[in-house]
Structure formats: structure tokens, C-alpha cells
Amino acid sequence: SKQISAAQLEEEIAANNFIVVFIGQEGSDFETFKSAASSDDKRTFVHTFDSEAASKHAVTGNKIIIFRKFDEPKVVYDGKVEAKEISKWILSHVLPTVFEINEEYSEQIF
């Protein structure tokens, strides 16, 4: 996971079809997020401790959010803060509900 500012977060959201973001403070939740991120080299993970990002995205406390360009564009994690559970949650949101089978999704399907 790469640390970024609030302004960079908006650029990353615009540039990526699917991005996993930690917004909050350093501590055990962040360490768990980093652990989940380090086990997944197929998706983009970023984090910010910038209060401006928290305000913009209505985040209180520590939150893990998926921003994507399909279906529901913002999905907030509300499960147990465990790396395995976070990874399962990410995998359950990586594909659109309805999609055309093409090269972009072939690796995830097969």
C-alpha cells in the first residue's frame, strides 16, 4: 500500500477502475490492512491519514473502502478487521454484477 495525500487520493480514484483505500490513523487496523494488501498483487492499495480525505468521503474512525467504476462505486468494509476477511471481501467486490466476458475479466473468471 502506498501512502498518499487527499489530493492524490482523488487522482488515484479517477485513474483506477478498482482501488482499495484505507482512510484513518496508524495502528492495528492499518497494520491489518497492510497485511491484506501485501497478499494481493493484482489490485491497487493506497492509504491516507489525511483528515481532508476523511471529511470528503464522510469517514469517521478507520475505514477500508473500495472505489470502483462499476455497480456501486463506493463500498465500505464493515466486517471484522482481519486480513483474511478483508481479502475475501475484496474478492467478492472485484467483478461487476453483469459484465461482458473479455480479456479484462478473464483472469478473474478462470
Jmol script that loads the backbone (N, CA, C; Angstrom):
load data "model"
ATOM      1  N   SER A   1       0.844  -1.171   0.000  1.00  0.00           N
ATOM      2  CA  SER A   1       0.000   0.000   0.000  1.00  0.00           C
ATOM      3  C   SER A   1       0.889   1.232   0.000  1.00  0.00           C
ATOM      4  N   LYS A   2       0.473   2.196  -0.761  1.00  0.00           N
ATOM      5  CA  LYS A   2       1.246   3.431  -0.900  1.00  0.00           C
ATOM      6  C   LYS A   2       0.538   4.555  -0.153  1.00  0.00           C
ATOM      7  N   GLN A   3       1.289   5.318   0.648  1.00  0.00           N
ATOM      8  CA  GLN A   3       0.701   6.452   1.360  1.00  0.00           C
ATOM      9  C   GLN A   3       0.549   7.628   0.403  1.00  0.00           C
ATOM     10  N   ILE A   4      -0.640   8.256   0.440  1.00  0.00           N
ATOM     11  CA  ILE A   4      -0.922   9.377  -0.443  1.00  0.00           C
ATOM     12  C   ILE A   4      -1.660  10.479   0.325  1.00  0.00           C
ATOM     13  N   SER A   5      -1.724  11.653  -0.283  1.00  0.00           N
ATOM     14  CA  SER A   5      -2.457  12.780   0.303  1.00  0.00           C
ATOM     15  C   SER A   5      -3.913  12.735  -0.148  1.00  0.00           C
ATOM     16  N   ALA A   6      -4.729  13.620   0.374  1.00  0.00           N
ATOM     17  CA  ALA A   6      -6.144  13.694  -0.029  1.00  0.00           C
ATOM     18  C   ALA A   6      -6.262  14.023  -1.513  1.00  0.00           C
ATOM     19  N   ALA A   7      -5.444  14.940  -2.011  1.00  0.00           N
ATOM     20  CA  ALA A   7      -5.487  15.308  -3.434  1.00  0.00           C
ATOM     21  C   ALA A   7      -5.065  14.134  -4.307  1.00  0.00           C
ATOM     22  N   GLN A   8      -4.028  13.429  -3.889  1.00  0.00           N
ATOM     23  CA  GLN A   8      -3.580  12.262  -4.646  1.00  0.00           C
ATOM     24  C   GLN A   8      -4.633  11.158  -4.634  1.00  0.00           C
ATOM     25  N   LEU A   9      -5.379  11.039  -3.543  1.00  0.00           N
ATOM     26  CA  LEU A   9      -6.432  10.032  -3.472  1.00  0.00           C
ATOM     27  C   LEU A   9      -7.451  10.257  -4.569  1.00  0.00           C
ATOM     28  N   GLU A  10      -7.856  11.483  -4.767  1.00  0.00           N
ATOM     29  CA  GLU A  10      -8.842  11.783  -5.813  1.00  0.00           C
ATOM     30  C   GLU A  10      -8.283  11.433  -7.193  1.00  0.00           C
ATOM     31  N   GLU A  11      -7.003  11.680  -7.412  1.00  0.00           N
ATOM     32  CA  GLU A  11      -6.360  11.324  -8.687  1.00  0.00           C
ATOM     33  C   GLU A  11      -6.341   9.807  -8.871  1.00  0.00           C
ATOM     34  N   GLU A  12      -6.009   9.086  -7.809  1.00  0.00           N
ATOM     35  CA  GLU A  12      -5.954   7.615  -7.874  1.00  0.00           C
ATOM     36  C   GLU A  12      -7.347   7.021  -8.139  1.00  0.00           C
ATOM     37  N   ILE A  13      -8.357   7.565  -7.488  1.00  0.00           N
ATOM     38  CA  ILE A  13      -9.730   7.084  -7.709  1.00  0.00           C
ATOM     39  C   ILE A  13     -10.117   7.296  -9.161  1.00  0.00           C
ATOM     40  N   ALA A  14      -9.777   8.449  -9.712  1.00  0.00           N
ATOM     41  CA  ALA A  14     -10.107   8.751 -11.111  1.00  0.00           C
ATOM     42  C   ALA A  14      -9.327   7.873 -12.087  1.00  0.00           C
ATOM     43  N   ALA A  15      -8.111   7.511 -11.739  1.00  0.00           N
ATOM     44  CA  ALA A  15      -7.240   6.770 -12.646  1.00  0.00           C
ATOM     45  C   ALA A  15      -7.446   5.256 -12.633  1.00  0.00           C
ATOM     46  N   ASN A  16      -8.092   4.714 -11.598  1.00  0.00           N
ATOM     47  CA  ASN A  16      -8.216   3.262 -11.452  1.00  0.00           C
ATOM     48  C   ASN A  16      -9.664   2.801 -11.548  1.00  0.00           C
ATOM     49  N   ASN A  17      -9.873   1.665 -12.205  1.00  0.00           N
ATOM     50  CA  ASN A  17     -11.210   1.072 -12.262  1.00  0.00           C
ATOM     51  C   ASN A  17     -11.606   0.458 -10.927  1.00  0.00           C
ATOM     52  N   PHE A  18     -10.609   0.049 -10.152  1.00  0.00           N
ATOM     53  CA  PHE A  18     -10.841  -0.634  -8.863  1.00  0.00           C
ATOM     54  C   PHE A  18      -9.661  -0.317  -7.959  1.00  0.00           C
ATOM     55  N   ILE A  19      -9.934   0.294  -6.832  1.00  0.00           N
ATOM     56  CA  ILE A  19      -8.865   0.652  -5.907  1.00  0.00           C
ATOM     57  C   ILE A  19      -9.352   0.444  -4.471  1.00  0.00           C
ATOM     58  N   VAL A  20      -8.472  -0.089  -3.622  1.00  0.00           N
ATOM     59  CA  VAL A  20      -8.800  -0.336  -2.225  1.00  0.00           C
ATOM     60  C   VAL A  20      -8.054   0.709  -1.390  1.00  0.00           C
ATOM     61  N   VAL A  21      -8.803   1.407  -0.534  1.00  0.00           N
ATOM     62  CA  VAL A  21      -8.254   2.546   0.198  1.00  0.00           C
ATOM     63  C   VAL A  21      -8.481   2.382   1.699  1.00  0.00           C
ATOM     64  N   PHE A  22      -7.445   2.679   2.477  1.00  0.00           N
ATOM     65  CA  PHE A  22      -7.571   2.785   3.928  1.00  0.00           C
ATOM     66  C   PHE A  22      -7.517   4.267   4.247  1.00  0.00           C
ATOM     67  N   ILE A  23      -8.551   4.756   4.946  1.00  0.00           N
ATOM     68  CA  ILE A  23      -8.574   6.138   5.424  1.00  0.00           C
ATOM     69  C   ILE A  23      -8.700   6.064   6.940  1.00  0.00           C
ATOM     70  N   GLY A  24      -7.770   6.680   7.637  1.00  0.00           N
ATOM     71  CA  GLY A  24      -7.827   6.648   9.095  1.00  0.00           C
ATOM     72  C   GLY A  24      -6.504   7.005   9.707  1.00  0.00           C
ATOM     73  N   GLN A  25      -6.173   6.294  10.772  1.00  0.00           N
ATOM     74  CA  GLN A  25      -4.953   6.558  11.536  1.00  0.00           C
ATOM     75  C   GLN A  25      -4.108   5.290  11.617  1.00  0.00           C
ATOM     76  N   GLU A  26      -2.828   5.480  11.863  1.00  0.00           N
ATOM     77  CA  GLU A  26      -1.937   4.343  12.042  1.00  0.00           C
ATOM     78  C   GLU A  26      -2.356   3.573  13.295  1.00  0.00           C
ATOM     79  N   GLY A  27      -2.111   2.285  13.292  1.00  0.00           N
ATOM     80  CA  GLY A  27      -2.452   1.442  14.433  1.00  0.00           C
ATOM     81  C   GLY A  27      -2.724   0.027  13.966  1.00  0.00           C
ATOM     82  N   SER A  28      -3.401  -0.749  14.781  1.00  0.00           N
ATOM     83  CA  SER A  28      -3.614  -2.167  14.463  1.00  0.00           C
ATOM     84  C   SER A  28      -4.512  -2.362  13.239  1.00  0.00           C
ATOM     85  N   ASP A  29      -5.541  -1.521  13.067  1.00  0.00           N
ATOM     86  CA  ASP A  29      -6.394  -1.644  11.870  1.00  0.00           C
ATOM     87  C   ASP A  29      -5.577  -1.416  10.609  1.00  0.00           C
ATOM     88  N   PHE A  30      -4.705  -0.416  10.636  1.00  0.00           N
ATOM     89  CA  PHE A  30      -3.866  -0.122   9.476  1.00  0.00           C
ATOM     90  C   PHE A  30      -2.888  -1.261   9.215  1.00  0.00           C
ATOM     91  N   GLU A  31      -2.303  -1.819  10.261  1.00  0.00           N
ATOM     92  CA  GLU A  31      -1.366  -2.941  10.090  1.00  0.00           C
ATOM     93  C   GLU A  31      -2.078  -4.143   9.460  1.00  0.00           C
ATOM     94  N   THR A  32      -3.311  -4.387   9.869  1.00  0.00           N
ATOM     95  CA  THR A  32      -4.090  -5.478   9.291  1.00  0.00           C
ATOM     96  C   THR A  32      -4.386  -5.200   7.824  1.00  0.00           C
ATOM     97  N   PHE A  33      -4.743  -3.958   7.496  1.00  0.00           N
ATOM     98  CA  PHE A  33      -4.957  -3.561   6.099  1.00  0.00           C
ATOM     99  C   PHE A  33      -3.694  -3.802   5.279  1.00  0.00           C
ATOM    100  N   LYS A  34      -2.535  -3.395   5.802  1.00  0.00           N
ATOM    101  CA  LYS A  34      -1.270  -3.605   5.087  1.00  0.00           C
ATOM    102  C   LYS A  34      -1.013  -5.086   4.849  1.00  0.00           C
ATOM    103  N   SER A  35      -1.358  -5.906   5.808  1.00  0.00           N
ATOM    104  CA  SER A  35      -1.176  -7.347   5.663  1.00  0.00           C
ATOM    105  C   SER A  35      -2.039  -7.885   4.524  1.00  0.00           C
ATOM    106  N   ALA A  36      -3.297  -7.449   4.468  1.00  0.00           N
ATOM    107  CA  ALA A  36      -4.186  -7.870   3.371  1.00  0.00           C
ATOM    108  C   ALA A  36      -3.659  -7.359   2.039  1.00  0.00           C
ATOM    109  N   ALA A  37      -3.170  -6.132   2.014  1.00  0.00           N
ATOM    110  CA  ALA A  37      -2.651  -5.544   0.777  1.00  0.00           C
ATOM    111  C   ALA A  37      -1.417  -6.284   0.287  1.00  0.00           C
ATOM    112  N   SER A  38      -0.557  -6.682   1.200  1.00  0.00           N
ATOM    113  CA  SER A  38       0.687  -7.349   0.793  1.00  0.00           C
ATOM    114  C   SER A  38       0.442  -8.740   0.224  1.00  0.00           C
ATOM    115  N   SER A  39      -0.714  -9.314   0.500  1.00  0.00           N
ATOM    116  CA  SER A  39      -1.018 -10.645  -0.033  1.00  0.00           C
ATOM    117  C   SER A  39      -1.754 -10.587  -1.365  1.00  0.00           C
ATOM    118  N   ASP A  40      -1.957  -9.391  -1.915  1.00  0.00           N
ATOM    119  CA  ASP A  40      -2.709  -9.230  -3.166  1.00  0.00           C
ATOM    120  C   ASP A  40      -1.942  -8.312  -4.106  1.00  0.00           C
ATOM    121  N   ASP A  41      -1.294  -8.898  -5.110  1.00  0.00           N
ATOM    122  CA  ASP A  41      -0.522  -8.084  -6.047  1.00  0.00           C
ATOM    123  C   ASP A  41      -1.293  -7.738  -7.320  1.00  0.00           C
ATOM    124  N   LYS A  42      -2.568  -8.063  -7.364  1.00  0.00           N
ATOM    125  CA  LYS A  42      -3.372  -7.816  -8.559  1.00  0.00           C
ATOM    126  C   LYS A  42      -4.181  -6.521  -8.485  1.00  0.00           C
ATOM    127  N   ARG A  43      -4.369  -5.973  -7.306  1.00  0.00           N
ATOM    128  CA  ARG A  43      -5.164  -4.767  -7.129  1.00  0.00           C
ATOM    129  C   ARG A  43      -4.328  -3.631  -6.564  1.00  0.00           C
ATOM    130  N   THR A  44      -4.832  -2.416  -6.722  1.00  0.00           N
ATOM    131  CA  THR A  44      -4.146  -1.229  -6.226  1.00  0.00           C
ATOM    132  C   THR A  44      -4.633  -0.921  -4.814  1.00  0.00           C
ATOM    133  N   PHE A  45      -3.688  -0.774  -3.894  1.00  0.00           N
ATOM    134  CA  PHE A  45      -3.972  -0.438  -2.499  1.00  0.00           C
ATOM    135  C   PHE A  45      -3.257   0.864  -2.162  1.00  0.00           C
ATOM    136  N   VAL A  46      -3.986   1.785  -1.548  1.00  0.00           N
ATOM    137  CA  VAL A  46      -3.398   3.038  -1.075  1.00  0.00           C
ATOM    138  C   VAL A  46      -3.944   3.340   0.312  1.00  0.00           C
ATOM    139  N   HIS A  47      -3.259   4.209   1.023  1.00  0.00           N
ATOM    140  CA  HIS A  47      -3.740   4.624   2.339  1.00  0.00           C
ATOM    141  C   HIS A  47      -3.436   6.097   2.550  1.00  0.00           C
ATOM    142  N   THR A  48      -4.274   6.719   3.356  1.00  0.00           N
ATOM    143  CA  THR A  48      -4.069   8.117   3.710  1.00  0.00           C
ATOM    144  C   THR A  48      -4.477   8.352   5.160  1.00  0.00           C
ATOM    145  N   PHE A  49      -3.705   9.187   5.820  1.00  0.00           N
ATOM    146  CA  PHE A  49      -4.012   9.588   7.187  1.00  0.00           C
ATOM    147  C   PHE A  49      -4.487  11.046   7.192  1.00  0.00           C
ATOM    148  N   ASP A  50      -4.790  11.550   6.019  1.00  0.00           N
ATOM    149  CA  ASP A  50      -5.173  12.951   5.803  1.00  0.00           C
ATOM    150  C   ASP A  50      -6.630  13.173   6.227  1.00  0.00           C
ATOM    151  N   SER A  51      -6.848  14.075   7.168  1.00  0.00           N
ATOM    152  CA  SER A  51      -8.203  14.346   7.660  1.00  0.00           C
ATOM    153  C   SER A  51      -9.097  14.947   6.571  1.00  0.00           C
ATOM    154  N   GLU A  52      -8.492  15.599   5.583  1.00  0.00           N
ATOM    155  CA  GLU A  52      -9.266  16.148   4.461  1.00  0.00           C
ATOM    156  C   GLU A  52      -9.920  15.015   3.658  1.00  0.00           C
ATOM    157  N   ALA A  53      -9.216  13.913   3.471  1.00  0.00           N
ATOM    158  CA  ALA A  53      -9.777  12.753   2.768  1.00  0.00           C
ATOM    159  C   ALA A  53     -10.917  12.151   3.577  1.00  0.00           C
ATOM    160  N   ALA A  54     -10.737  12.072   4.892  1.00  0.00           N
ATOM    161  CA  ALA A  54     -11.785  11.542   5.758  1.00  0.00           C
ATOM    162  C   ALA A  54     -13.040  12.402   5.664  1.00  0.00           C
ATOM    163  N   SER A  55     -12.874  13.709   5.687  1.00  0.00           N
ATOM    164  CA  SER A  55     -14.025  14.624   5.580  1.00  0.00           C
ATOM    165  C   SER A  55     -14.723  14.473   4.237  1.00  0.00           C
ATOM    166  N   LYS A  56     -13.953  14.450   3.164  1.00  0.00           N
ATOM    167  CA  LYS A  56     -14.529  14.375   1.819  1.00  0.00           C
ATOM    168  C   LYS A  56     -15.358  13.104   1.617  1.00  0.00           C
ATOM    169  N   HIS A  57     -14.899  12.006   2.190  1.00  0.00           N
ATOM    170  CA  HIS A  57     -15.572  10.720   1.987  1.00  0.00           C
ATOM    171  C   HIS A  57     -16.407  10.291   3.193  1.00  0.00           C
ATOM    172  N   ALA A  58     -16.688  11.234   4.094  1.00  0.00           N
ATOM    173  CA  ALA A  58     -17.548  11.007   5.263  1.00  0.00           C
ATOM    174  C   ALA A  58     -17.087   9.816   6.097  1.00  0.00           C
ATOM    175  N   VAL A  59     -15.799   9.778   6.379  1.00  0.00           N
ATOM    176  CA  VAL A  59     -15.206   8.688   7.153  1.00  0.00           C
ATOM    177  C   VAL A  59     -14.957   9.154   8.579  1.00  0.00           C
ATOM    178  N   THR A  60     -15.442   8.350   9.519  1.00  0.00           N
ATOM    179  CA  THR A  60     -15.090   8.561  10.924  1.00  0.00           C
ATOM    180  C   THR A  60     -14.364   7.314  11.389  1.00  0.00           C
ATOM    181  N   GLY A  61     -13.298   7.501  12.114  1.00  0.00           N
ATOM    182  CA  GLY A  61     -12.504   6.358  12.551  1.00  0.00           C
ATOM    183  C   GLY A  61     -11.682   5.820  11.399  1.00  0.00           C
ATOM    184  N   ASN A  62     -11.407   4.526  11.434  1.00  0.00           N
ATOM    185  CA  ASN A  62     -10.647   3.862  10.384  1.00  0.00           C
ATOM    186  C   ASN A  62     -11.608   3.117   9.470  1.00  0.00           C
ATOM    187  N   LYS A  63     -11.465   3.324   8.173  1.00  0.00           N
ATOM    188  CA  LYS A  63     -12.340   2.646   7.206  1.00  0.00           C
ATOM    189  C   LYS A  63     -11.530   2.122   6.039  1.00  0.00           C
ATOM    190  N   ILE A  64     -11.982   1.002   5.506  1.00  0.00           N
ATOM    191  CA  ILE A  64     -11.450   0.450   4.265  1.00  0.00           C
ATOM    192  C   ILE A  64     -12.562   0.591   3.248  1.00  0.00           C
ATOM    193  N   ILE A  65     -12.235   1.195   2.125  1.00  0.00           N
ATOM    194  CA  ILE A  65     -13.237   1.497   1.110  1.00  0.00           C
ATOM    195  C   ILE A  65     -12.734   1.030  -0.249  1.00  0.00           C
ATOM    196  N   ILE A  66     -13.635   0.433  -1.021  1.00  0.00           N
ATOM    197  CA  ILE A  66     -13.345   0.124  -2.417  1.00  0.00           C
ATOM    198  C   ILE A  66     -14.023   1.201  -3.254  1.00  0.00           C
ATOM    199  N   PHE A  67     -13.236   1.808  -4.131  1.00  0.00           N
ATOM    200  CA  PHE A  67     -13.783   2.721  -5.128  1.00  0.00           C
ATOM    201  C   PHE A  67     -13.647   2.011  -6.463  1.00  0.00           C
ATOM    202  N   ARG A  68     -14.753   1.956  -7.218  1.00  0.00           N
ATOM    203  CA  ARG A  68     -14.736   1.247  -8.497  1.00  0.00           C
ATOM    204  C   ARG A  68     -15.610   1.963  -9.509  1.00  0.00           C
ATOM    205  N   LYS A  69     -15.409   1.641 -10.766  1.00  0.00           N
ATOM    206  CA  LYS A  69     -16.130   2.312 -11.838  1.00  0.00           C
ATOM    207  C   LYS A  69     -17.246   1.431 -12.401  1.00  0.00           C
ATOM    208  N   PHE A  70     -17.872   0.647 -11.568  1.00  0.00           N
ATOM    209  CA  PHE A  70     -18.999  -0.194 -11.976  1.00  0.00           C
ATOM    210  C   PHE A  70     -19.878  -0.433 -10.758  1.00  0.00           C
ATOM    211  N   ASP A  71     -21.093  -0.928 -11.011  1.00  0.00           N
ATOM    212  CA  ASP A  71     -22.056  -1.204  -9.946  1.00  0.00           C
ATOM    213  C   ASP A  71     -22.071  -0.045  -8.937  1.00  0.00           C
ATOM    214  N   GLU A  72     -22.034  -0.381  -7.670  1.00  0.00           N
ATOM    215  CA  GLU A  72     -21.984   0.637  -6.619  1.00  0.00           C
ATOM    216  C   GLU A  72     -20.541   1.174  -6.569  1.00  0.00           C
ATOM    217  N   PRO A  73     -20.334   2.470  -6.852  1.00  0.00           N
ATOM    218  CA  PRO A  73     -18.968   2.974  -6.987  1.00  0.00           C
ATOM    219  C   PRO A  73     -18.162   3.078  -5.687  1.00  0.00           C
ATOM    220  N   LYS A  74     -18.823   3.068  -4.541  1.00  0.00           N
ATOM    221  CA  LYS A  74     -18.125   3.160  -3.255  1.00  0.00           C
ATOM    222  C   LYS A  74     -18.688   2.097  -2.326  1.00  0.00           C
ATOM    223  N   VAL A  75     -17.822   1.181  -1.879  1.00  0.00           N
ATOM    224  CA  VAL A  75     -18.245   0.103  -0.990  1.00  0.00           C
ATOM    225  C   VAL A  75     -17.367   0.168   0.266  1.00  0.00           C
ATOM    226  N   VAL A  76     -18.002   0.289   1.424  1.00  0.00           N
ATOM    227  CA  VAL A  76     -17.288   0.429   2.694  1.00  0.00           C
ATOM    228  C   VAL A  76     -17.292  -0.913   3.435  1.00  0.00           C
ATOM    229  N   TYR A  77     -16.122  -1.316   3.908  1.00  0.00           N
ATOM    230  CA  TYR A  77     -15.980  -2.566   4.653  1.00  0.00           C
ATOM    231  C   TYR A  77     -16.556  -2.410   6.056  1.00  0.00           C
ATOM    232  N   ASP A  78     -17.371  -3.393   6.461  1.00  0.00           N
ATOM    233  CA  ASP A  78     -17.951  -3.327   7.806  1.00  0.00           C
ATOM    234  C   ASP A  78     -17.794  -4.646   8.567  1.00  0.00           C
ATOM    235  N   GLY A  79     -16.863  -5.469   8.121  1.00  0.00           N
ATOM    236  CA  GLY A  79     -16.647  -6.757   8.780  1.00  0.00           C
ATOM    237  C   GLY A  79     -15.551  -6.691   9.831  1.00  0.00           C
ATOM    238  N   LYS A  80     -15.115  -7.882  10.277  1.00  0.00           N
ATOM    239  CA  LYS A  80     -14.030  -7.989  11.254  1.00  0.00           C
ATOM    240  C   LYS A  80     -12.744  -7.484  10.616  1.00  0.00           C
ATOM    241  N   VAL A  81     -11.943  -6.793  11.393  1.00  0.00           N
ATOM    242  CA  VAL A  81     -10.676  -6.280  10.879  1.00  0.00           C
ATOM    243  C   VAL A  81      -9.628  -7.387  11.011  1.00  0.00           C
ATOM    244  N   GLU A  82      -9.704  -8.325  10.060  1.00  0.00           N
ATOM    245  CA  GLU A  82      -8.772  -9.444   9.954  1.00  0.00           C
ATOM    246  C   GLU A  82      -8.359  -9.534   8.495  1.00  0.00           C
ATOM    247  N   ALA A  83      -7.083  -9.737   8.244  1.00  0.00           N
ATOM    248  CA  ALA A  83      -6.563  -9.735   6.881  1.00  0.00           C
ATOM    249  C   ALA A  83      -7.305 -10.720   5.970  1.00  0.00           C
ATOM    250  N   LYS A  84      -7.569 -11.917   6.471  1.00  0.00           N
ATOM    251  CA  LYS A  84      -8.247 -12.938   5.666  1.00  0.00           C
ATOM    252  C   LYS A  84      -9.663 -12.480   5.289  1.00  0.00           C
ATOM    253  N   GLU A  85     -10.376 -11.889   6.229  1.00  0.00           N
ATOM    254  CA  GLU A  85     -11.743 -11.419   5.973  1.00  0.00           C
ATOM    255  C   GLU A  85     -11.746 -10.238   4.997  1.00  0.00           C
ATOM    256  N   ILE A  86     -10.785  -9.352   5.137  1.00  0.00           N
ATOM    257  CA  ILE A  86     -10.673  -8.215   4.221  1.00  0.00           C
ATOM    258  C   ILE A  86     -10.396  -8.717   2.807  1.00  0.00           C
ATOM    259  N   SER A  87      -9.502  -9.674   2.673  1.00  0.00           N
ATOM    260  CA  SER A  87      -9.180 -10.238   1.355  1.00  0.00           C
ATOM    261  C   SER A  87     -10.396 -10.900   0.714  1.00  0.00           C
ATOM    262  N   LYS A  88     -11.170 -11.640   1.499  1.00  0.00           N
ATOM    263  CA  LYS A  88     -12.396 -12.265   0.973  1.00  0.00           C
ATOM    264  C   LYS A  88     -13.381 -11.197   0.502  1.00  0.00           C
ATOM    265  N   TRP A  89     -13.533 -10.139   1.290  1.00  0.00           N
ATOM    266  CA  TRP A  89     -14.437  -9.044   0.952  1.00  0.00           C
ATOM    267  C   TRP A  89     -14.017  -8.382  -0.358  1.00  0.00           C
ATOM    268  N   ILE A  90     -12.733  -8.150  -0.519  1.00  0.00           N
ATOM    269  CA  ILE A  90     -12.234  -7.538  -1.757  1.00  0.00           C
ATOM    270  C   ILE A  90     -12.571  -8.424  -2.950  1.00  0.00           C
ATOM    271  N   LEU A  91     -12.299  -9.712  -2.834  1.00  0.00           N
ATOM    272  CA  LEU A  91     -12.591 -10.637  -3.936  1.00  0.00           C
ATOM    273  C   LEU A  91     -14.076 -10.679  -4.282  1.00  0.00           C
ATOM    274  N   SER A  92     -14.929 -10.484  -3.291  1.00  0.00           N
ATOM    275  CA  SER A  92     -16.366 -10.523  -3.556  1.00  0.00           C
ATOM    276  C   SER A  92     -16.864  -9.263  -4.265  1.00  0.00           C
ATOM    277  N   HIS A  93     -16.036  -8.229  -4.358  1.00  0.00           N
ATOM    278  CA  HIS A  93     -16.454  -6.976  -4.997  1.00  0.00           C
ATOM    279  C   HIS A  93     -15.645  -6.616  -6.242  1.00  0.00           C
ATOM    280  N   VAL A  94     -14.769  -7.510  -6.666  1.00  0.00           N
ATOM    281  CA  VAL A  94     -13.861  -7.171  -7.756  1.00  0.00           C
ATOM    282  C   VAL A  94     -14.508  -7.230  -9.149  1.00  0.00           C
ATOM    283  N   LEU A  95     -15.561  -7.995  -9.298  1.00  0.00           N
ATOM    284  CA  LEU A  95     -16.226  -8.115 -10.597  1.00  0.00           C
ATOM    285  C   LEU A  95     -17.582  -7.419 -10.595  1.00  0.00           C
ATOM    286  N   PRO A  96     -17.951  -6.812 -11.711  1.00  0.00           N
ATOM    287  CA  PRO A  96     -19.298  -6.239 -11.806  1.00  0.00           C
ATOM    288  C   PRO A  96     -20.345  -7.349 -11.719  1.00  0.00           C
ATOM    289  N   THR A  97     -21.543  -6.991 -11.329  1.00  0.00           N
ATOM    290  CA  THR A  97     -22.625  -7.975 -11.243  1.00  0.00           C
ATOM    291  C   THR A  97     -22.906  -8.575 -12.613  1.00  0.00           C
ATOM    292  N   VAL A  98     -22.955  -7.731 -13.624  1.00  0.00           N
ATOM    293  CA  VAL A  98     -23.163  -8.159 -15.008  1.00  0.00           C
ATOM    294  C   VAL A  98     -22.019  -7.601 -15.840  1.00  0.00           C
ATOM    295  N   PHE A  99     -21.382  -8.464 -16.621  1.00  0.00           N
ATOM    296  CA  PHE A  99     -20.274  -7.999 -17.441  1.00  0.00           C
ATOM    297  C   PHE A  99     -20.153  -8.851 -18.697  1.00  0.00           C
ATOM    298  N   GLU A 100     -19.491  -8.275 -19.674  1.00  0.00           N
ATOM    299  CA  GLU A 100     -19.199  -8.981 -20.913  1.00  0.00           C
ATOM    300  C   GLU A 100     -17.899  -9.732 -20.704  1.00  0.00           C
ATOM    301  N   ILE A 101     -17.878 -11.005 -21.055  1.00  0.00           N
ATOM    302  CA  ILE A 101     -16.655 -11.780 -20.906  1.00  0.00           C
ATOM    303  C   ILE A 101     -15.654 -11.277 -21.941  1.00  0.00           C
ATOM    304  N   ASN A 102     -14.554 -10.759 -21.453  1.00  0.00           N
ATOM    305  CA  ASN A 102     -13.497 -10.258 -22.322  1.00  0.00           C
ATOM    306  C   ASN A 102     -12.160 -10.409 -21.606  1.00  0.00           C
ATOM    307  N   GLU A 103     -11.110  -9.955 -22.233  1.00  0.00           N
ATOM    308  CA  GLU A 103      -9.767 -10.118 -21.698  1.00  0.00           C
ATOM    309  C   GLU A 103      -9.583  -9.448 -20.323  1.00  0.00           C
ATOM    310  N   GLU A 104     -10.273  -8.345 -20.103  1.00  0.00           N
ATOM    311  CA  GLU A 104     -10.124  -7.611 -18.846  1.00  0.00           C
ATOM    312  C   GLU A 104     -10.527  -8.469 -17.635  1.00  0.00           C
ATOM    313  N   TYR A 105     -11.528  -9.321 -17.788  1.00  0.00           N
ATOM    314  CA  TYR A 105     -12.027 -10.122 -16.671  1.00  0.00           C
ATOM    315  C   TYR A 105     -11.650 -11.596 -16.739  1.00  0.00           C
ATOM    316  N   SER A 106     -10.983 -12.019 -17.801  1.00  0.00           N
ATOM    317  CA  SER A 106     -10.719 -13.446 -17.992  1.00  0.00           C
ATOM    318  C   SER A 106      -9.885 -14.061 -16.871  1.00  0.00           C
ATOM    319  N   GLU A 107      -8.888 -13.381 -16.383  1.00  0.00           N
ATOM    320  CA  GLU A 107      -8.063 -13.942 -15.309  1.00  0.00           C
ATOM    321  C   GLU A 107      -8.878 -14.157 -14.042  1.00  0.00           C
ATOM    322  N   GLN A 108      -9.755 -13.224 -13.713  1.00  0.00           N
ATOM    323  CA  GLN A 108     -10.552 -13.333 -12.505  1.00  0.00           C
ATOM    324  C   GLN A 108     -11.612 -14.417 -12.626  1.00  0.00           C
ATOM    325  N   ILE A 109     -12.115 -14.638 -13.823  1.00  0.00           N
ATOM    326  CA  ILE A 109     -13.149 -15.650 -14.033  1.00  0.00           C
ATOM    327  C   ILE A 109     -12.547 -17.055 -14.003  1.00  0.00           C
ATOM    328  N   PHE A 110     -11.440 -17.229 -14.728  1.00  0.00           N
ATOM    329  CA  PHE A 110     -10.874 -18.556 -14.872  1.00  0.00           C
ATOM    330  C   PHE A 110      -9.741 -18.781 -13.903  1.00  0.00           C
TER     331      PHE A 110
END
end "model"
wireframe off; spacefill off
backbone 0.3
color backbone group
